Amino acid sequence: MLGVYRPLTVVFAIVTYGIIVTTEAQTSAPSPAPIPCALRSNTTCDECLKNVTCLWCITTKQCIDYPVRTIFPPRSVCPLNEARWGLCWVNFQVLIITMSVLAGIIIIAIFVCCFCCCKCERTGNKREDAKVEQQARARKARQELRRTEMKVRHDEIRHKYGLEKGNPYARMEDN
């Protein structure tokens, strides 16, 4: 029993050590304060977007703080097709359209999968129900066949020993 727990203990110790080392590495080196976005105006797009909170406008060559109160930057700040955020080569308008198309495709795929799974489950149940019903009919037919065979044998035995009676409800008479 002790042999089973030994590998688990070693794995737990290694994971714990890894967590402690990464936590110390993260807390030991404070990151420098980022340069405000407004100071990076009239530079390059790459220089502006080094700070993830900045938005680069190609037409005005301004580096501005991303307007976090609104999801998309308003046209007064920068037109969507001229705005760059994250990467200089990604058009913000194309990014939004692409993400919405992908989200739509994923949602449609989920609905199609759910529909197919439900339909397959229903047809599977119908098949199982038909199979169970067929088995029940076959069982009933075999039971009826056995019952008639048994009745024939009993009638033969009654005939052999002269115990036949014309009316099944009549009393047996002494012979």
C-alpha positions as CSV (number, residue, x, y, z in Angstrom):
1,M,0.0,0.0,0.0
2,L,2.9,2.3,0.8
3,G,4.3,1.8,-2.8
4,V,1.1,3.3,-4.3
5,Y,1.4,6.5,-2.3
6,R,5.1,7.1,-2.9
7,P,4.8,8.3,-6.5
8,L,1.9,10.5,-5.6
9,T,3.9,12.1,-2.8
10,V,6.8,12.8,-5.2
11,V,4.5,14.4,-7.8
12,F,2.9,16.5,-5.1
13,A,6.3,17.7,-3.8
14,I,7.5,18.6,-7.3
15,V,4.3,20.6,-8.1
16,T,4.4,22.4,-4.7
17,Y,8.1,23.3,-5.3
18,G,7.3,24.6,-8.8
19,I,4.5,26.8,-7.5
20,I,6.7,28.2,-4.8
21,V,9.6,29.0,-7.2
22,T,7.3,30.7,-9.7
23,T,5.6,32.7,-7.0
24,E,9.0,33.9,-5.7
25,A,10.1,34.7,-9.2
26,Q,7.0,36.8,-9.9
27,T,7.2,38.8,-6.6
28,S,10.9,39.4,-6.6
29,A,11.2,41.5,-9.7
30,P,8.7,44.4,-9.8
31,S,7.8,45.6,-13.4
32,P,8.7,49.1,-14.4
33,A,5.9,51.6,-14.7
34,P,4.6,51.7,-18.2
35,I,5.1,54.8,-20.3
36,P,1.8,56.7,-20.8
37,C,0.3,56.3,-24.2
38,A,0.1,60.0,-25.0
39,L,3.9,60.2,-24.8
40,R,4.2,57.7,-27.6
41,S,2.3,59.7,-30.1
42,N,4.1,60.6,-33.4
43,T,6.3,57.5,-33.1
44,T,5.6,54.2,-34.7
45,C,2.7,51.8,-34.3
46,D,5.1,49.1,-32.8
47,E,6.4,51.5,-30.2
48,C,2.8,52.5,-29.2
49,L,1.5,49.0,-29.0
50,K,4.2,47.8,-26.6
51,N,1.8,48.9,-23.9
52,V,-1.3,46.8,-24.1
53,T,-3.6,49.6,-22.9
54,C,-2.7,51.8,-25.9
55,L,-4.6,52.3,-29.2
56,W,-2.8,53.5,-32.3
57,C,-4.7,55.6,-34.9
58,I,-3.0,55.4,-38.3
59,T,-4.5,58.6,-39.8
60,T,-3.6,60.9,-36.9
61,K,-0.5,58.9,-35.8
62,Q,-1.6,59.3,-32.2
63,C,-1.1,56.8,-29.5
64,I,-4.1,57.1,-27.1
65,D,-5.3,55.2,-24.1
66,Y,-7.8,52.5,-25.1
67,P,-11.3,53.8,-24.2
68,V,-12.2,51.0,-21.8
69,R,-15.7,52.5,-20.9
70,T,-16.8,51.6,-24.4
71,I,-16.2,48.2,-26.0
72,F,-15.2,49.7,-29.4
73,P,-13.4,53.0,-29.7
74,P,-15.8,55.8,-30.8
75,R,-15.4,57.3,-34.3
76,S,-14.5,60.6,-32.7
77,V,-11.4,59.0,-31.2
78,C,-10.4,57.0,-34.3
79,P,-12.3,55.3,-37.2
80,L,-12.5,51.5,-36.7
81,N,-10.7,50.7,-40.0
82,E,-7.8,53.0,-38.9
83,A,-7.5,51.8,-35.3
84,R,-4.9,49.3,-34.3
85,W,-4.8,47.5,-31.0
86,G,-2.6,44.5,-30.0
87,L,-0.8,44.1,-33.4
88,C,-0.1,46.8,-36.0
89,W,-1.1,44.6,-38.9
90,V,-4.5,43.7,-37.5
91,N,-7.3,46.1,-38.7
92,F,-9.7,46.6,-35.8
93,Q,-12.7,46.5,-38.0
94,V,-11.6,43.3,-39.7
95,L,-10.8,41.8,-36.3
96,I,-14.4,42.6,-35.0
97,I,-16.0,41.2,-38.2
98,T,-13.9,38.0,-38.1
99,M,-14.5,37.4,-34.4
100,S,-18.3,37.8,-34.8
101,V,-18.3,35.5,-37.8
102,L,-16.3,32.9,-35.9
103,A,-18.6,33.3,-32.8
104,G,-21.6,32.8,-35.1
105,I,-20.1,29.7,-36.7
106,I,-19.3,28.2,-33.2
107,I,-22.8,28.9,-32.0
108,I,-24.4,27.4,-35.1
109,A,-22.1,24.3,-34.8
110,I,-23.1,23.9,-31.1
111,F,-26.8,24.0,-32.1
112,V,-26.3,21.5,-34.9
113,C,-24.4,19.2,-32.6
114,C,-27.2,19.4,-30.0
115,F,-29.9,18.8,-32.6
116,C,-28.0,15.8,-34.0
117,C,-27.4,14.3,-30.6
118,C,-31.1,14.7,-29.6
119,K,-32.3,13.3,-32.9
120,C,-29.9,10.3,-32.7
121,E,-31.0,9.6,-29.1
122,R,-34.7,9.7,-30.1
123,T,-34.2,7.4,-33.1
124,G,-32.0,5.1,-31.0
125,N,-34.8,4.8,-28.5
126,K,-37.3,4.1,-31.2
127,R,-35.1,1.3,-32.5
128,E,-34.7,-0.1,-29.0
129,D,-38.5,0.1,-28.4
130,A,-39.2,-1.7,-31.6
131,K,-36.6,-4.4,-30.8
132,V,-38.1,-4.9,-27.3
133,E,-41.6,-5.0,-28.7
134,Q,-40.5,-7.6,-31.3
135,Q,-38.9,-9.7,-28.6
136,A,-42.0,-9.5,-26.5
137,R,-44.2,-10.7,-29.4
138,A,-41.8,-13.6,-30.1
139,R,-41.8,-14.6,-26.4
140,K,-45.6,-14.5,-26.3
141,A,-45.8,-16.6,-29.5
142,R,-43.4,-19.2,-28.0
143,Q,-45.5,-19.2,-24.8
144,E,-48.7,-19.8,-26.7
145,L,-47.0,-22.6,-28.7
146,R,-45.9,-24.3,-25.5
147,R,-49.3,-23.9,-24.0
148,T,-51.0,-25.5,-27.0
149,E,-48.5,-28.3,-27.0
150,M,-49.1,-28.9,-23.3
151,K,-52.9,-28.9,-23.8
152,V,-52.5,-31.5,-26.6
153,R,-50.4,-33.7,-24.4
154,H,-52.8,-33.5,-21.5
155,D,-55.7,-34.3,-23.9
156,E,-53.8,-37.4,-25.1
157,I,-53.2,-38.5,-21.6
158,R,-56.8,-38.1,-20.7
159,H,-57.8,-40.0,-23.8
160,K,-55.4,-42.8,-23.0
161,Y,-56.8,-43.3,-19.5
162,G,-60.4,-42.6,-20.6
163,L,-60.8,-39.5,-18.6
164,E,-62.2,-37.5,-21.5
165,K,-65.2,-35.5,-20.9
166,G,-67.5,-33.9,-23.5
167,N,-68.4,-30.9,-21.4
168,P,-65.5,-29.4,-19.5
169,Y,-67.9,-28.0,-16.9
170,A,-69.7,-31.4,-16.2
171,R,-68.9,-33.4,-13.1
172,M,-66.7,-36.3,-13.5
173,E,-68.7,-39.6,-13.3
174,D,-67.4,-42.8,-11.8
175,N,-66.5,-45.2,-14.7
